[in-house]
Amino acid sequence: MVTRRLTPTILAHLVLIMGVVLIAFPVWMALVASTHPPEELSINPIPMWFGSMGPDNYRQLLKGGIPEAGGVSVGLMMTNSLIMALLITIGKLGVSLTAAFAIVYFRFPLRFISFWLIFITLMLPVEVRILPTFDVVARLGMLNSYTGLCLPLIASATATFLFRQFFMTIPAELVEASKMDRAGPLRFFRDILLPLSRTNIAALFIILFIYGWNQYLWPLLITTDEAFYTIVMGIQRMANTGESLPLWHLIMGTAVLALLPPVLIVLSMQRLFVKGLIESEK
C-alpha cells in the first residue's frame, strides 16, 4: 500500500522538478551571461558558470547604458517602466472598482447596457484600436509624456467584470445594515466593500502591474524622447544595433534587471494573490 501511494507522489514531484528546471534554465543562462565579457559568449560551448565581469557590466548598465543603443541608462528606463506600471495598475483598479460599484448598487437607466458595453471592449484590445488611440493622443499633445503612456491603457473591462461578480456575492444584509447606521454610499464603499475586496485587489494588482511593466508596442509607438524609454523598449533597441554585433552580456544583464520588480511584487504579495484567486467564500 505504501509503495502504491508513493509512486504517484514521486512522479508528480519529478514532473514539477522538470518544469522548474525548464522555466529556470533560461533565467540562469541570462544571469550567467551577464557576468562575462562579450568574447566569451561567442565561443562554443558557452560558459555555464559565473564570470568576473558582473559588477562592471551592471555598473555600466545602471549608469551609462549601451552607446550603440543610444546610451540611455537602464536605471532611467526601469524608473519609467515602474512609473508606467504603477499608474496603469492604480488607474485600472480605481476605475474598475468605482464602475463595478455603480453598476451593482445604483439603479440608473441603461445600467445593464452600460455593463455590456464595457464588457464588449474585451474584444477590442489595444492592438486593434491602436491607430485611432494614437491619433487622439497626438491631437491632445500627450506624446512623450507619462500621461500618454498610461491614460489610454487605464480602462479595464476584465477587472470591472471581476469586481462586479464579487460585489454581487455581498449579502444584502450588509447594505441594509449600513443604511440603518446612516452610512452613505461612499462610506459603504470605503468601510465595507474595499476591506472585503482586499484579496481580489491584491491578485489583480499583481496581474495588472505585470501587464503594465511588459508593455512594448504602445510605448514604442508614442515615445521618441529617450527620457521616456521603458525597459522593454531598451532591450529591443539593444538587440537591434544595426551593423554592429549585439552586446549579449549587457542585453542579458538588462533582461535580469527587468525581471526584478515583477518578481519582487509577486513574492511580496504571493499569499494574497493565491487567496484572491482561489477564495470562493467571502
CYANA upper distance limits for C-alpha pairs under 8 A (distance plus 0.5 A):
  1 MET  CA      5 ARG  CA      6.82
  2 VAL  CA      6 LEU  CA      6.62
  3 THR  CA      7 THR  CA      6.65
  4 ARG  CA      8 PRO  CA      7.93
  5 ARG  CA      9 THR  CA      7.41
  6 LEU  CA     10 ILE  CA      6.55
  7 THR  CA     11 LEU  CA      6.70
  8 PRO  CA     12 ALA  CA      6.51
  9 THR  CA     13 HIS  CA      6.71
 10 ILE  CA     14 LEU  CA      6.65
 11 LEU  CA     15 VAL  CA      6.71
 12 ALA  CA     16 LEU  CA      6.75
 13 HIS  CA     17 ILE  CA      6.55
 14 LEU  CA     18 MET  CA      6.64
 15 VAL  CA     19 GLY  CA      6.68
 16 LEU  CA     20 VAL  CA      6.71
 17 ILE  CA     21 VAL  CA      6.69
 18 MET  CA     22 LEU  CA      6.68
 19 GLY  CA     23 ILE  CA      6.72
 20 VAL  CA     24 ALA  CA      6.36
 21 VAL  CA     25 PHE  CA      6.22
 22 LEU  CA     26 PRO  CA      8.18
 23 ILE  CA     27 VAL  CA      8.09
 24 ALA  CA     28 TRP  CA      6.62
 25 PHE  CA     29 MET  CA      6.69
 26 PRO  CA     30 ALA  CA      6.67
 27 VAL  CA     31 LEU  CA      6.68
 27 VAL  CA    256 VAL  CA      7.98
 28 TRP  CA     32 VAL  CA      6.63
 29 MET  CA     33 ALA  CA      6.42
 29 MET  CA     48 MET  CA      7.54
 30 ALA  CA     34 SER  CA      6.67
 30 ALA  CA    252 MET  CA      5.42
 30 ALA  CA    253 GLY  CA      7.44
 30 ALA  CA    255 ALA  CA      7.83
 30 ALA  CA    256 VAL  CA      7.19
 31 LEU  CA     35 THR  CA      7.53
 31 LEU  CA     50 PHE  CA      8.46
 31 LEU  CA    252 MET  CA      7.31
 31 LEU  CA    253 GLY  CA      7.22
 31 LEU  CA    256 VAL  CA      6.81
 32 VAL  CA     36 HIS  CA      7.74
 32 VAL  CA     47 PRO  CA      8.08
 32 VAL  CA     48 MET  CA      7.08
 32 VAL  CA     49 TRP  CA      6.35
 32 VAL  CA     50 PHE  CA      5.46
 32 VAL  CA     51 GLY  CA      7.67
 33 ALA  CA     41 LEU  CA      7.54
 33 ALA  CA     47 PRO  CA      8.06
 33 ALA  CA     50 PHE  CA      8.05
 33 ALA  CA    248 TRP  CA      8.02
 33 ALA  CA    249 HIS  CA      5.86
 33 ALA  CA    252 MET  CA      6.81
 33 ALA  CA    253 GLY  CA      8.11
 34 SER  CA     53 MET  CA      8.38
 34 SER  CA     54 GLY  CA      6.65
 34 SER  CA     57 ASN  CA      7.46
 34 SER  CA     58 TYR  CA      8.46
 34 SER  CA    248 TRP  CA      8.25
 34 SER  CA    249 HIS  CA      4.97
 34 SER  CA    250 LEU  CA      6.56
 34 SER  CA    251 ILE  CA      8.13
 34 SER  CA    252 MET  CA      5.77
 34 SER  CA    253 GLY  CA      5.09
 35 THR  CA     50 PHE  CA      6.36
 35 THR  CA     51 GLY  CA      5.40
 35 THR  CA     52 SER  CA      6.59
 35 THR  CA     53 MET  CA      5.30
 35 THR  CA     54 GLY  CA      4.20
 35 THR  CA     55 PRO  CA      8.03
 35 THR  CA     57 ASN  CA      7.37
 35 THR  CA    249 HIS  CA      7.45
 35 THR  CA    253 GLY  CA      8.38
 36 HIS  CA     40 GLU  CA      6.99
 36 HIS  CA     41 LEU  CA      7.78
 36 HIS  CA     50 PHE  CA      7.71
 36 HIS  CA     51 GLY  CA      5.42
 36 HIS  CA     52 SER  CA      6.98
 36 HIS  CA     53 MET  CA      5.74
 36 HIS  CA     54 GLY  CA      7.15
 36 HIS  CA    249 HIS  CA      6.87
 37 PRO  CA     41 LEU  CA      7.75
 37 PRO  CA     53 MET  CA      6.84
 37 PRO  CA    249 HIS  CA      7.06
 38 PRO  CA     42 SER  CA      7.56
 38 PRO  CA    247 LEU  CA      6.86
 38 PRO  CA    248 TRP  CA      7.14
 38 PRO  CA    249 HIS  CA      6.28
 39 GLU  CA     43 ILE  CA      7.73
 40 GLU  CA     46 ILE  CA      7.52
 40 GLU  CA     47 PRO  CA      7.88
 41 LEU  CA     46 ILE  CA      6.05
 41 LEU  CA     47 PRO  CA      7.65
 41 LEU  CA    248 TRP  CA      8.12
 41 LEU  CA    249 HIS  CA      8.07
 42 SER  CA     46 ILE  CA      7.55
 53 MET  CA     57 ASN  CA      6.54
 54 GLY  CA     58 TYR  CA      6.70
 55 PRO  CA     59 ARG  CA      6.46
 56 ASP  CA     60 GLN  CA      6.66
 57 ASN  CA     61 LEU  CA      6.84
 57 ASN  CA    249 HIS  CA      8.11
 57 ASN  CA    250 LEU  CA      6.93
 57 ASN  CA    253 GLY  CA      7.88
 58 TYR  CA     62 LEU  CA      6.62
 58 TYR  CA    250 LEU  CA      8.23
 58 TYR  CA    253 GLY  CA      7.13
 59 ARG  CA     63 LYS  CA      6.60
 60 GLN  CA     64 GLY  CA      5.80
 60 GLN  CA     65 GLY  CA      6.37
 60 GLN  CA     66 ILE  CA      8.34
 61 LEU  CA     65 GLY  CA      4.82
 61 LEU  CA     66 ILE  CA      7.46
 61 LEU  CA     73 SER  CA      6.32
 61 LEU  CA     74 VAL  CA      5.94
 61 LEU  CA     75 GLY  CA      8.08
 61 LEU  CA    250 LEU  CA      7.53
 61 LEU  CA    253 GLY  CA      8.29
 61 LEU  CA    254 THR  CA      7.71
 62 LEU  CA     73 SER  CA      5.84
 62 LEU  CA     74 VAL  CA      5.44
 62 LEU  CA     75 GLY  CA      5.38
 62 LEU  CA     76 LEU  CA      8.47
 63 LYS  CA     73 SER  CA      5.86
 63 LYS  CA     74 VAL  CA      7.78
 63 LYS  CA     75 GLY  CA      7.51
 64 GLY  CA     71 GLY  CA      6.42
 64 GLY  CA     72 VAL  CA      6.98
 64 GLY  CA     73 SER  CA      5.42
 64 GLY  CA     74 VAL  CA      8.35
 65 GLY  CA     69 ALA  CA      8.30
 65 GLY  CA     70 GLY  CA      8.33
 65 GLY  CA     71 GLY  CA      5.24
 65 GLY  CA     72 VAL  CA      5.59
 65 GLY  CA     73 SER  CA      4.64
 65 GLY  CA     74 VAL  CA      6.46
 66 ILE  CA     70 GLY  CA      7.08
 66 ILE  CA     71 GLY  CA      5.23
 66 ILE  CA     72 VAL  CA      7.43
 66 ILE  CA     73 SER  CA      8.12
 66 ILE  CA    238 MET  CA      7.76
 66 ILE  CA    250 LEU  CA      8.28
 67 PRO  CA     71 GLY  CA      4.63
 67 PRO  CA     72 VAL  CA      8.28
 68 GLU  CA    238 MET  CA      7.83
 68 GLU  CA    241 THR  CA      6.47
 69 ALA  CA    234 GLY  CA      8.19
 69 ALA  CA    237 ARG  CA      6.12
 69 ALA  CA    238 MET  CA      5.67
 69 ALA  CA    240 ASN  CA      8.47
 69 ALA  CA    241 THR  CA      6.71
 70 GLY  CA    226 GLU  CA      8.46
 72 VAL  CA     76 LEU  CA      7.69
 72 VAL  CA     77 MET  CA      7.93
 72 VAL  CA    226 GLU  CA      7.36
 73 SER  CA     77 MET  CA      7.12
 74 VAL  CA     78 MET  CA      6.49
 74 VAL  CA    231 ILE  CA      7.39
 74 VAL  CA    234 GLY  CA      8.20
 74 VAL  CA    254 THR  CA      7.47
 75 GLY  CA     79 THR  CA      6.68
 76 LEU  CA     80 ASN  CA      6.78
 76 LEU  CA    227 ALA  CA      8.01
 76 LEU  CA    229 TYR  CA      8.47
 77 MET  CA     81 SER  CA      6.68
 77 MET  CA    227 ALA  CA      8.47
 77 MET  CA    228 PHE  CA      7.73
 77 MET  CA    229 TYR  CA      6.01
 77 MET  CA    230 THR  CA      5.04
 77 MET  CA    231 ILE  CA      5.33
 77 MET  CA    234 GLY  CA      7.65
 78 MET  CA     82 LEU  CA      6.50
 78 MET  CA    230 THR  CA      6.87
 78 MET  CA    231 ILE  CA      5.88
 78 MET  CA    258 ALA  CA      7.68
 79 THR  CA     83 ILE  CA      6.67
 79 THR  CA    230 THR  CA      8.44
 80 ASN  CA     84 MET  CA      6.59
 80 ASN  CA    228 PHE  CA      6.69
 80 ASN  CA    229 TYR  CA      7.26
 80 ASN  CA    230 THR  CA      6.00
 80 ASN  CA    231 ILE  CA      8.20
 81 SER  CA     85 ALA  CA      6.46
 81 SER  CA    212 GLY  CA      8.33
 81 SER  CA    213 TRP  CA      6.23
 81 SER  CA    230 THR  CA      5.47
 81 SER  CA    231 ILE  CA      6.64
 82 LEU  CA     86 LEU  CA      6.55
 82 LEU  CA    213 TRP  CA      7.30
 83 ILE  CA     87 LEU  CA      6.55
 83 ILE  CA    146 TYR  CA      8.45
 84 MET  CA     88 ILE  CA      6.57
 84 MET  CA    146 TYR  CA      7.34
 84 MET  CA    149 LEU  CA      7.22
 84 MET  CA    150 CYS  CA      6.45
 84 MET  CA    212 GLY  CA      7.03
 84 MET  CA    213 TRP  CA      7.63
 85 ALA  CA     89 THR  CA      6.51
 85 ALA  CA    208 LEU  CA      8.28
 85 ALA  CA    209 PHE  CA      5.75
 85 ALA  CA    210 ILE  CA      7.81
 85 ALA  CA    211 TYR  CA      8.00
 85 ALA  CA    212 GLY  CA      4.73
 85 ALA  CA    213 TRP  CA      5.45
 86 LEU  CA     90 ILE  CA      6.48
 86 LEU  CA    209 PHE  CA      6.94
 86 LEU  CA    212 GLY  CA      8.10
 87 LEU  CA     91 GLY  CA      6.31
 87 LEU  CA    150 CYS  CA      6.94
 88 ILE  CA     92 LYS  CA      6.43
 88 ILE  CA    150 CYS  CA      6.00
 88 ILE  CA    151 LEU  CA      7.88
 88 ILE  CA    153 LEU  CA      7.03
 88 ILE  CA    154 ILE  CA      5.78
 88 ILE  CA    208 LEU  CA      8.00
 88 ILE  CA    209 PHE  CA      7.94
 88 ILE  CA    212 GLY  CA      6.63
 89 THR  CA     93 LEU  CA      6.68
 89 THR  CA    154 ILE  CA      7.96
 89 THR  CA    205 PHE  CA      6.74
 89 THR  CA    208 LEU  CA      5.80
 89 THR  CA    209 PHE  CA      5.95
 89 THR  CA    212 GLY  CA      7.54
 90 ILE  CA     94 GLY  CA      6.54
 90 ILE  CA    205 PHE  CA      8.39
 91 GLY  CA     95 VAL  CA      6.56
 91 GLY  CA    154 ILE  CA      5.91
 91 GLY  CA    155 ALA  CA      8.15
 92 LYS  CA     96 SER  CA      6.37
 92 LYS  CA    154 ILE  CA      5.30
 92 LYS  CA    155 ALA  CA      6.13
 92 LYS  CA    156 SER  CA      6.32
 92 LYS  CA    159 ALA  CA      8.00
 92 LYS  CA    208 LEU  CA      8.33
 93 LEU  CA     97 LEU  CA      6.40
 93 LEU  CA    159 ALA  CA      7.70
 93 LEU  CA    201 ILE  CA      7.88
 93 LEU  CA    204 LEU  CA      8.37
 93 LEU  CA    205 PHE  CA      8.07
 94 GLY  CA     98 THR  CA      6.78
 95 VAL  CA     99 ALA  CA      6.46
 95 VAL  CA    154 ILE  CA      8.24
 95 VAL  CA    155 ALA  CA      7.20
 95 VAL  CA    156 SER  CA      8.28
 95 VAL  CA    160 THR  CA      8.41
 96 SER  CA    100 ALA  CA      6.47
 96 SER  CA    155 ALA  CA      7.92
 96 SER  CA    156 SER  CA      7.00
 96 SER  CA    157 ALA  CA      7.97
 96 SER  CA    159 ALA  CA      6.19
 96 SER  CA    160 THR  CA      4.84
 96 SER  CA    163 PHE  CA      7.67
 97 LEU  CA    101 PHE  CA      6.54
 97 LEU  CA    159 ALA  CA      8.45
 97 LEU  CA    160 THR  CA      7.08
 97 LEU  CA    163 PHE  CA      6.93
 98 THR  CA    102 ALA  CA      6.64
 99 ALA  CA    103 ILE  CA      6.71
 99 ALA  CA    160 THR  CA      7.01
100 ALA  CA    104 VAL  CA      6.62
100 ALA  CA    160 THR  CA      5.96
100 ALA  CA    161 PHE  CA      7.69
100 ALA  CA    163 PHE  CA      6.36
100 ALA  CA    164 ARG  CA      5.23
100 ALA  CA    167 PHE  CA      8.12
101 PHE  CA    105 TYR  CA      6.38
101 PHE  CA    106 PHE  CA      8.18
101 PHE  CA    164 ARG  CA      7.60
101 PHE  CA    167 PHE  CA      7.86
101 PHE  CA    189 PHE  CA      8.20
102 ALA  CA    106 PHE  CA      5.74
103 ILE  CA    107 ARG  CA      8.20
103 ILE  CA    111 ARG  CA      6.75
103 ILE  CA    112 PHE  CA      8.10
103 ILE  CA    115 PHE  CA      7.40
103 ILE  CA    164 ARG  CA      7.94
104 VAL  CA    164 ARG  CA      7.04
104 VAL  CA    167 PHE  CA      7.42
104 VAL  CA    168 MET  CA      7.27
107 ARG  CA    111 ARG  CA      7.47
110 LEU  CA    114 SER  CA      6.52
111 ARG  CA    115 PHE  CA      6.95
112 PHE  CA    116 TRP  CA      6.78
113 ILE  CA    117 LEU  CA      6.56
114 SER  CA    118 ILE  CA      6.82
115 PHE  CA    119 PHE  CA      6.65
116 TRP  CA    120 ILE  CA      6.47
117 LEU  CA    121 THR  CA      7.29
118 ILE  CA    122 LEU  CA      8.31
118 ILE  CA    157 ALA  CA      6.19
119 PHE  CA    157 ALA  CA      5.92
119 PHE  CA    158 THR  CA      7.96
119 PHE  CA    161 PHE  CA      7.59
120 ILE  CA    124 LEU  CA      8.12
120 ILE  CA    157 ALA  CA      8.48
121 THR  CA    125 PRO  CA      7.82
121 THR  CA    157 ALA  CA      7.04
122 LEU  CA    157 ALA  CA      6.62
122 LEU  CA    158 THR  CA      7.61
124 LEU  CA    128 VAL  CA      6.33
124 LEU  CA    129 ARG  CA      7.20
125 PRO  CA    129 ARG  CA      7.28
126 VAL  CA    130 ILE  CA      5.89
126 VAL  CA    153 LEU  CA      8.16
129 ARG  CA    133 THR  CA      6.62
130 ILE  CA    134 PHE  CA      6.43
130 ILE  CA    218 TRP  CA      8.23
131 LEU  CA    135 ASP  CA      6.74
132 PRO  CA    136 VAL  CA      6.77
133 THR  CA    137 VAL  CA      6.69
133 THR  CA    152 PRO  CA      7.71
134 PHE  CA    138 ALA  CA      6.49
134 PHE  CA    221 LEU  CA      8.47
134 PHE  CA    222 ILE  CA      7.75
135 ASP  CA    139 ARG  CA      6.63
136 VAL  CA    140 LEU  CA      6.73
137 VAL  CA    141 GLY  CA      6.85
137 VAL  CA    142 MET  CA      5.91
137 VAL  CA    143 LEU  CA      7.08
137 VAL  CA    148 GLY  CA      6.84
138 ALA  CA    142 MET  CA      6.48
138 ALA  CA    143 LEU  CA      6.35
142 MET  CA    147 THR  CA      6.85
142 MET  CA    148 GLY  CA      5.24
143 LEU  CA    148 GLY  CA      6.19
143 LEU  CA    149 LEU  CA      8.45
143 LEU  CA    222 ILE  CA      6.00
143 LEU  CA    223 THR  CA      6.98
144 ASN  CA    148 GLY  CA      7.39
144 ASN  CA    149 LEU  CA      8.23
144 ASN  CA    222 ILE  CA      6.87
144 ASN  CA    223 THR  CA      5.46
144 ASN  CA    224 THR  CA      7.04
144 ASN  CA    225 ASP  CA      6.56
144 ASN  CA    228 PHE  CA      6.93
145 SER  CA    149 LEU  CA      6.87
145 SER  CA    223 THR  CA      8.43
145 SER  CA    228 PHE  CA      7.59
146 TYR  CA    150 CYS  CA      6.61
146 TYR  CA    228 PHE  CA      8.23
147 THR  CA    151 LEU  CA      5.98
148 GLY  CA    152 PRO  CA      7.40
148 GLY  CA    222 ILE  CA      8.04
149 LEU  CA    153 LEU  CA      8.26
149 LEU  CA    218 TRP  CA      7.84
149 LEU  CA    219 PRO  CA      6.69
149 LEU  CA    222 ILE  CA      8.00
150 CYS  CA    154 ILE  CA      6.89
156 SER  CA    160 THR  CA      6.84
157 ALA  CA    161 PHE  CA      6.56
158 THR  CA    162 LEU  CA      6.77
159 ALA  CA    163 PHE  CA      6.61
159 ALA  CA    204 LEU  CA      7.79
160 THR  CA    164 ARG  CA      6.54
161 PHE  CA    165 GLN  CA      6.72
162 LEU  CA    166 PHE  CA      6.80
163 PHE  CA    167 PHE  CA      6.53
163 PHE  CA    200 ASN  CA      8.37
164 ARG  CA    168 MET  CA      6.73
165 GLN  CA    169 THR  CA      7.39
166 PHE  CA    170 ILE  CA      7.58
166 PHE  CA    197 SER  CA      8.46
167 PHE  CA    193 LEU  CA      8.17
169 THR  CA    282 LYS  CA      8.30
170 ILE  CA    174 LEU  CA      7.88
170 ILE  CA    282 LYS  CA      8.26
171 PRO  CA    175 VAL  CA      7.97
172 ALA  CA    176 GLU  CA      6.93
173 GLU  CA    177 ALA  CA      6.46
174 LEU  CA    178 SER  CA      6.63
175 VAL  CA    179 LYS  CA      6.81
175 VAL  CA    188 PHE  CA      8.25
176 GLU  CA    180 MET  CA      6.76
177 ALA  CA    181 ASP  CA      6.79
178 SER  CA    182 ARG  CA      6.81
178 SER  CA    183 ALA  CA      5.72
178 SER  CA    184 GLY  CA      8.28
178 SER  CA    188 PHE  CA      7.06
179 LYS  CA    183 ALA  CA      6.03
179 LYS  CA    184 GLY  CA      7.73
183 ALA  CA    187 ARG  CA      6.22
183 ALA  CA    188 PHE  CA      6.62
184 GLY  CA    188 PHE  CA      6.65
185 PRO  CA    189 PHE  CA      6.59
186 LEU  CA    190 ARG  CA      6.55
187 ARG  CA    191 ASP  CA      6.24
187 ARG  CA    192 ILE  CA      8.32
188 PHE  CA    192 ILE  CA      5.89
188 PHE  CA    193 LEU  CA      7.15
189 PHE  CA    193 LEU  CA      5.39
189 PHE  CA    194 LEU  CA      6.71
190 ARG  CA    194 LEU  CA      6.01
190 ARG  CA    195 PRO  CA      8.16
191 ASP  CA    195 PRO  CA      7.13
192 ILE  CA    196 LEU  CA      6.78
193 LEU  CA    197 SER  CA      6.54
194 LEU  CA    198 ARG  CA      6.81
196 LEU  CA    282 LYS  CA      7.98
197 SER  CA    201 ILE  CA      6.49
198 ARG  CA    202 ALA  CA      6.72
199 THR  CA    203 ALA  CA      6.72
199 THR  CA    272 LEU  CA      5.77
199 THR  CA    273 PHE  CA      7.17
199 THR  CA    275 LYS  CA      6.82
199 THR  CA    276 GLY  CA      4.91
200 ASN  CA    204 LEU  CA      6.65
200 ASN  CA    273 PHE  CA      8.16
200 ASN  CA    276 GLY  CA      5.21
200 ASN  CA    277 LEU  CA      7.85
201 ILE  CA    205 PHE  CA      6.34
201 ILE  CA    276 GLY  CA      8.28
202 ALA  CA    206 ILE  CA      6.99
202 ALA  CA    269 MET  CA      7.42
202 ALA  CA    272 LEU  CA      6.39
202 ALA  CA    273 PHE  CA      6.22
202 ALA  CA    276 GLY  CA      7.53
203 ALA  CA    207 ILE  CA      7.08
203 ALA  CA    272 LEU  CA      7.06
203 ALA  CA    273 PHE  CA      4.65
203 ALA  CA    274 VAL  CA      7.72
203 ALA  CA    276 GLY  CA      5.95
203 ALA  CA    277 LEU  CA      7.20
204 LEU  CA    208 LEU  CA      6.36
204 LEU  CA    273 PHE  CA      8.38
205 PHE  CA    209 PHE  CA      6.35
206 ILE  CA    210 ILE  CA      6.77
206 ILE  CA    262 PRO  CA      8.48
206 ILE  CA    265 ILE  CA      7.21
206 ILE  CA    266 VAL  CA      6.90
206 ILE  CA    269 MET  CA      8.24
206 ILE  CA    273 PHE  CA      7.89
207 ILE  CA    211 TYR  CA      6.72
208 LEU  CA    212 GLY  CA      6.65
209 PHE  CA    213 TRP  CA      6.51
209 PHE  CA    262 PRO  CA      8.04
210 ILE  CA    214 ASN  CA      6.53
210 ILE  CA    262 PRO  CA      6.64
211 TYR  CA    215 GLN  CA      6.99
213 TRP  CA    262 PRO  CA      8.29
214 ASN  CA    232 VAL  CA      7.03
215 GLN  CA    219 PRO  CA      7.43
215 GLN  CA    232 VAL  CA      7.68
216 TYR  CA    220 LEU  CA      6.55
216 TYR  CA    232 VAL  CA      6.46
216 TYR  CA    233 MET  CA      6.65
217 LEU  CA    221 LEU  CA      6.69
218 TRP  CA    222 ILE  CA      6.93
219 PRO  CA    223 THR  CA      6.08
219 PRO  CA    229 TYR  CA      7.99
219 PRO  CA    230 THR  CA      7.76
219 PRO  CA    233 MET  CA      8.04
220 LEU  CA    224 THR  CA      8.32
220 LEU  CA    233 MET  CA      7.00
223 THR  CA    228 PHE  CA      7.01
223 THR  CA    229 TYR  CA      7.33
224 THR  CA    228 PHE  CA      8.30
224 THR  CA    229 TYR  CA      8.43
225 ASP  CA    229 TYR  CA      7.59
229 TYR  CA    233 MET  CA      6.86
229 TYR  CA    234 GLY  CA      7.27
230 THR  CA    234 GLY  CA      6.72
231 ILE  CA    235 ILE  CA      6.86
231 ILE  CA    254 THR  CA      8.42
231 ILE  CA    258 ALA  CA      7.12
232 VAL  CA    236 GLN  CA      7.05
232 VAL  CA    258 ALA  CA      8.30
233 MET  CA    237 ARG  CA      6.75
234 GLY  CA    238 MET  CA      6.60
235 ILE  CA    239 ALA  CA      6.78
235 ILE  CA    251 ILE  CA      6.86
235 ILE  CA    254 THR  CA      7.28
235 ILE  CA    255 ALA  CA      7.57
236 GLN  CA    240 ASN  CA      6.84
237 ARG  CA    241 THR  CA      7.07
238 MET  CA    246 PRO  CA      7.25
238 MET  CA    247 LEU  CA      8.01
238 MET  CA    251 ILE  CA      6.88
239 ALA  CA    246 PRO  CA      5.99
239 ALA  CA    247 LEU  CA      8.16
239 ALA  CA    248 TRP  CA      8.33
239 ALA  CA    251 ILE  CA      7.52
240 ASN  CA    246 PRO  CA      7.53
241 THR  CA    245 LEU  CA      7.54
241 THR  CA    246 PRO  CA      6.82
246 PRO  CA    251 ILE  CA      8.36
247 LEU  CA    251 ILE  CA      6.76
248 TRP  CA    252 MET  CA      6.39
249 HIS  CA    253 GLY  CA      6.73
250 LEU  CA    254 THR  CA      6.65
251 ILE  CA    255 ALA  CA      6.78
252 MET  CA    256 VAL  CA      6.74
253 GLY  CA    257 LEU  CA      6.79
254 THR  CA    258 ALA  CA      6.58
255 ALA  CA    259 LEU  CA      6.89
256 VAL  CA    260 LEU  CA      7.36
259 LEU  CA    263 VAL  CA      6.72
260 LEU  CA    264 LEU  CA      6.56
261 PRO  CA    265 ILE  CA      6.66
262 PRO  CA    266 VAL  CA      6.68
263 VAL  CA    267 LEU  CA      6.61
264 LEU  CA    268 SER  CA      6.48
265 ILE  CA    269 MET  CA      6.69
266 VAL  CA    270 GLN  CA      5.89
266 VAL  CA    273 PHE  CA      8.37
269 MET  CA    273 PHE  CA      6.45
270 GLN  CA    274 VAL  CA      6.69
271 ARG  CA    275 LYS  CA      6.57
272 LEU  CA    276 GLY  CA      6.35
273 PHE  CA    277 LEU  CA      6.87
274 VAL  CA    278 ILE  CA      6.75
275 LYS  CA    279 GLU  CA      5.89
